Amino acid sequence: MFSPAWLDLIFIVLLVGFLIRSHVLVALGLLLILTIAIAWVWNRYALEGVAFERRFSQTKLFPGDECEMVISLTNRKLLPLAWVRWEDRFPEKVELLRGRLHPSAVPGSRVLSRGTTVRWYQQVRWRYRLRCQTRGYYTFGPVSLYAGDVFGFFQRDTASEQTDHILVYPKVVPLDELGIPARYLLGETRAPRQLFTDPVRTVGVRDYRPGDPFRHIHWPATARRQQLQVKQFEPVATLQMAIFLDLDTFAHYWEGLRTEITELGISAAASVARAAFEAHYAVGLYVNGVAAESDQTVRIAPSRNPQQLQTILEELAKLVPFSTCRMARLLPTVLPRLALGTTLVVISSLAQEGLLPVLLRLRDRGRRIALLYLGDEPPAIPGIQVYRLGLPAAYARPAGRPTRIREQAPAAR
């Protein structure tokens, strides 16, 4: 590396050369000056026209899936790179199958680094296999580039804020493996109270009452009984579901976080959403937390849009495992926007800590509620179906893949 001592050395060589009239020493001193000048110019333009790029064979994965990452370094100028090194920030929870990672000063990440030489107008590529085991939204980058002259006198570096992302969906398992009876949550279940009626399904007739629509009058029965009779329809529950995921795992924020409970709840929400969507439900998701790169609580209104399941799973994948408000506050703000016959699926480990009175009020108003409990002792709530989740075998098994999600990034070339 160049240092001021080199200038002192050159001065001494030239001075001695002139004093003793040594052409060799003078030429050596001039050669050193020329070498340092060339090295300075080389270093000055070393990183000009150098491009770093990452490509992934897939950017949306399920736990346990593998993908290929291709890193390319391109020198788009006539001046070759005598040496160049890149250091790329790599998420700690993503497994590098072949290669070596170095420690990083940034929590939750490590460093992937390689060095090489690059000729003029040349591109160098490195291929890596990655395995993603944990749900999340993972960021690769930023990257730092280091280069210098051929003599090793100078070094130049630059940082690029270029980042790329991989999204890993939560684990999805069949409902029965989570201990949830699909026959209650899904299908066209009879409602305990007449919330809505199906005008196609007539189950009988009754006497006319003031206010009954005239189009519902059953004329043959009226003629037989000589008294106005109206059709009586079968009550059914609407095929609409709203999933409420509670990220709180302790009564007080300062008590910390139970990661395994949070991840089980996220997996349960994903599993219920897939099962409901495949049963032709309009499915929505509400979470008392935020997704990565967002500052708003997750609120996805129920819909049968073909992309709805993918949207829900992506939000669950990006979910930051910390709550921003209590579920007891979120529920009342959302309910006015939901149809009365919507099935409410609440996933929580703290149903007895402020949420229970809210659920009881909703029950009394005729809301159809299922509580998927993540705690140790599920509460007994009359009129509300309660199911305890906590089957490690189901949660640990390889995740199923929703067949409706097919979007993938283009394969790396």
Secondary structure by P-SEA (a helix, b strand, c coil): cccaaaaaaaaaaaaaaaaaccaaaaaaaaaaaaaaaaaaaaaaccccccccccccccccccccbbbbbbbbbbbcccccccbbbbbbbbbccccccbbbbbbbccccbbbbbccccccccbbbbbbbbbbbccccccccccbbbbccccccccccccccccccbbbbbcccccccccccccccccccccccccccccccccccccccccccccccccaaaaaaaccbbbbbbbbbbccbbbbbbbcccccccccccaaaaaaaaaaaaaaaaaaaaaaccbbbbbbcccccccccccccccccccaaaaaaaaaaaaccccccccaaaaaaaccccccccbbbbbbcccccccaaaaaaaaaaabbbbbbbccccbbbbbccbbbbbbbccccccccccccccccccccccc
